[in-house]
Amino acid sequence: MGTGLVSVIVPVYNVADYLRAGLDSIINQTYENLQIIVVDDGSTDGSGAICDEYAAFDNRIQVIHKENGGLSSARNSGLSIAEGEYVYFFDSDDYVDASIIERLLTTMQETDSDLVCCNKVKVYEDVQGRVDYSNYEAKTYEINSEEIRTHVVVNDFLRYKFGYEVWNKLFKMSIIKNKNIIFEDNKKVFAEDICFVFYYLCHVRKIEVLPDRLYYYRVRGNSIMGKESSATMFNRMINLLVCMFKYVKYENICKYTRDNFYLLLVVLLQKEAVKIKAYKIHDYMQHDESYQICYTLCSAARENKDLFYEFFEKRAAKEYYTLTYLLINDNIKGRLAGVIVQAKSFARRKIFHKF
């Protein structure tokens, strides 16, 4: 079994019906050296009282009550008082296997990894008995060059080979604190977890992926996921990419990733782009600083077509490269018919990377 204090950060907002099950799965972990930080983010359904109730009988629990600021704000509040050598993020309406922290921590220490990930189970609340299982391949990533780091980010992380989410991962607090990594405002960017994990991946040397399914993610009937318009989602995703780009630019790190950032851009935007008619993509984009950065990146891609074929299978490379034209409305009329067909078929099939 591993050693050292693990800070568990639990944001809570109006999840009274699920909170006890979630907290029970944390306090009953086989690994007991925990600092459990429960952040009540302005709940109005009695969740705050449940947090205080649990803190009264388990002295490992610290409760923060704050005005509602969103998931990122709650997690950042927890990070601000975290004292552990390691940090684990848990969503309070889910539940976990009793051994998740022990398994992640032991693996991290035995393999000298900077990030350890596990598989998950999706539990559908509105369909009795329905579950989906992730199948991330058990794998060790040794990152000993910036070129390899870019390949891992583009072809593995962004293509969901070990999940975007923070809650199936164990992090080292030293990296988070020393590199000032925080969660970006989830009201402005799409998938703040992607941004946080990307920041973290800029500094890791080794990643370990476990085959064990240790996290149980509830798919709730009242989830707001998927209810945004395609245009809104598309622009929030561009904001996410801009945050990621600015991080490597202004921190002056990961030069290879920074110089070839358009590879990250096309991989993340492609799925949302196919939901919008090709001739509308440019119209839907908000023409602000984020668009200007996107334009600059797409223009740079034109000069590096061969790199797409180094990173991706041939047809995927062609379609990713074509997307850079659609994003900035360059020679679009002559490409519409073929691109729409290609993009739709591309969204349905699995693409294999070459690395």
N, C-alpha and C positions, 0 to 999 in steps of 0.2 A: 504493500500500500504506500502511496505517496505521502509526502509530508509538506507542511506549510499551510498558512492561512489562505483560504479561498473566500473572496468577497462575492456574494451572490446578490445581484441587483435585480429587484422585482418591481417594475412599474405597475401601478394599479389604477384603473379608472373604470368605475361602474361595472364591476364583474362579480358582484356579491353572490350570484348563483354558482360560480365556479371557483371562487377564491379559496375556500376551505380545502377543496381537493388539491388545488395547486400548491398551497402552502404546506399541506400535509406531506406531499411528495418531496418537498425540499427539506423539511425538518427531520424527516425519517431517512435521510441519506445514510448509506453505510459509511461514508466519510463524514466525520462530525466536526472537524475543525473549520467551522464556517462563520463568517460575518454575514448575516442575512439583512440586507438593506431593503426595506419595503417602502416604496415611494407612493403615497396616496396623492394622486395628481388631481385633487379637487373633486373627488367622487361625491355623488349626491344620492347614492342608493344604499348607503350603510356599509360600503366596503371599508371606509376609514375605521369604523368601529371594530370590524372584524380584524383589521391589522393590529389595532391596539390590544384586542383580546389575545391574539397570538403572542404579542410582545410581552404580555403580562406573565406568561408561563414558560417562555423560552428566552433566556437572557442573551441568546445569540442574535436576536432580532432587534433591529433599530428601525423605527418608523419615522419617516419624514412626511409631514402634511404640508402641502403647498397648493397654491392656486393652479388651476388647470393651464398647462402650457404645452401639452402634447407629449407623445411618447419620447421624442428625443430629449426634450427638456427634463422629463422625469429620469431618464437614464443618466443624463449628465449630472443631475443633482445627486444621484447615487454615487457616481464616480468621484464626486468632489469630497466625499467622506470615506471612501473605500480605503482600507488599511491592508488588505491582503497582498500577498505576492502574486496571486492569480485572480482573475475575475471571470465570473460566469454570469451571463444574462439569461433571465428566465421570464417568460410572458405569463402573467398571473391567471389567465383563463385556460392554460394548458396544464399538462402534468408530465412527470418524467419517471423513468426507471429509477429504482432506489440506488442503483450503482453508477449512475451517470457521472457524477463528479469524481468518484474513485477511479473509474475507468479512464476518464479523460486525463486526470492529474497523473496517475501512475504511468500512462503512456507518454505524457509530456516529459516526465522526469527520466524514464528509462531510455527514451530515444533522443533526449536532448533536443526536442522540437520546440519551436516558438508558437505553433498553432496546432491544435488537435481537433478534429471534426468527427462527428458520428452520423449515422443514418437516422431517419425519422419515420414515424407512422402518422398518416393523416387520418383523423377520426371525424367522420361526418355526422354532425349533430342531427340533421334533418332526415337522414336515411339510416334506419336502424341496422346495425351490423356492417355498414359499409366502411371499409378502411382501404387506404392506399399505402404502399410501402415504397420508400426511396431505395435505390440500389446504387448508391455511390460506391465506386470500386475502391477496395482497400488498397491504399497506395502511399508511398513515401515520395515527397517532392524535396529534392536537394537543390537549393537555389544558390548556385555558386558563380553566377554571372548575371549581368543586367539583361542580356538577351534571353536567358532562361526565365528570368522573372517576368518579362513581357509575355513570353509564351504561356506561362502558367496563368497569368491574369486573363489573357485574351482567350486562350483555348480551353482552359479548365475552369477557372472561377466564373468568368462571364458567361460561359456556356454550361453552367450549373453542374459541374462535375463533383463539387462538394458543398453545394448550397450557397445561396446568398446570405442567409439569415445568420444572426449572431448567436441564436439560442441553441445551435447544435455544435458550438465551438467553445473551447477554453482558451483564454488569452493570458499573456504575461502582463502584469501591471507595469513592470518596468518599461516596456515598450510604449504602452499607452501614456504613461506619465512623462517619460523623457521626450517623447515626440509630440506631446500636446494633442493627442488624438481625441476628438469629441464627435458626438452625433450632430450632423447638420439638421436644421429645422425641417421636420417631416411635413410641415405645411407648405414648404416651398419646393422641396425636391422629392422625386419619386424614389421610394425604397431607400430610406436612410441607412438601412443595414448594409446595402451594397457599398455606399460611400465609406462607412466606418471600416468595413473589412478591407476595402481597397487601400485606405490609408495605412492600415496595419500591415497589409501584404507588402507595402513598399519597404518594410524594415525587417522582414523575416528571413531566416536562413534555411529553415526546414519546416515542412508541413507533414503531418501524419493524418491519414484518413482511415477511420475504423469501419469495419463492416457492420458493427452492432447497431441495431435500431433502439435508441435509448430515449428519444424525445417523442412525446405524443402531442401532436398539434391538432387542436380542435378547429374544424371548419364550421363556423357558426352560421346559422340561417340569416342572422341580421348583419352579417359582415358588410362593410361598405366597399370592399375590394371589388373592382370591376364596374362600379357604378359611375365613374368619371367618364366624360366624353373622351373620344380618341384624341381630339385636339388638345385638351387639357393635359391628359396623360403624356402626350408627346412632348409638350413644352416643359412639363415637370421633369421628364427624363433628360431633356437637354440641359436643364438647370443642374441636375445631378452630374452630368458629364462635365459641365463647366466647373463645378466644385472640385471634381477629381483632377481636372486639368490644372486648375490654379494651384492645387496642393503640390503637385510635382514640379510646377513651374516656380512658385515662390519659395518653396522649401529647397529648391535647387537640388533635387534628388532624382534618381531613376532616369537618367538622361536618355537611355534608349527608349523607355516607355514614353517619355515626354516628346521625343523627336518623332515618334511613330504613333501618336495618340489617336490618330484617325482610325486605327484598327479597333481600338476600344469603342470609339464612337459608332462605327457601323454595326458592330456586333450587338450593342445594346439597343440601338434605334430600330433595327430591322423589323423586329416583331411588331412594334407599334406602327411602323411605316406602312406595313401591308394592310393595316386596318383603315387606312386613309387612301382615297383615290389618288393615284399618282400625281395628277395635275393639281391636287389640292394641298400637297405637302408643304410647298413653299408658302402658300397663302396662310396656312394654319400656324406657321412659325411666328413667334413674336419677334419683331425686328428690333432687338435691343442689343446690349453688349453680348449676351449669350449667343445670339444669332451671328454676330460678327466673329466671335471665336469659332463657331461652327463653320462659318464660311471659310475662314483662314485654314482650318484643319482640312476641310474638303478640298480646298485648292492645293494644299500640300500633297494630298493623296494622289492627285493627277500626275505628279512627278515621280511617283513611287509605285507604279502599277505592279512591277515585278514582285514587290514585297507581299502583296496580297496572295500571290501564287506560292510563295514560300510558307505562308502561314496556314492557308486553307486549301481544301480540295478544289479542283479546277472550277467546277460549276459554282460552288459557293464563292470562290474568289471573284468570279465574273459578276455575280449578283451583288456582293458587298461593294465592289468597285463601282458598279452602276448606281448604287444608292447615293454615292457622293454627288452625282450629277443631279439627282432628283432633289436633294436637300437644298441646293442653292439655285435650282431652276435654270441650269445651264444646258442648252441644247435639248430641252425636255421633250418638245413635240415629236421629234424624230425617234424617241425611245419609248414612248408610252405603251404601245400595244404589246411589245415583247416583254417589257419590264413587269407589267401588271401580271401577266401569265406566269413569268418566272418567279416573281415574289410570292404569289399565292402557293405555288407548288413548293417553293423553298421553305415556307412556313410549316408545311406538313411533314417534311421528311427530316431524318436525322443526318446531320452533317458530321463527317469524320475529319479530324484535324491530322496534319501530317507530322507533327512533331513527335 
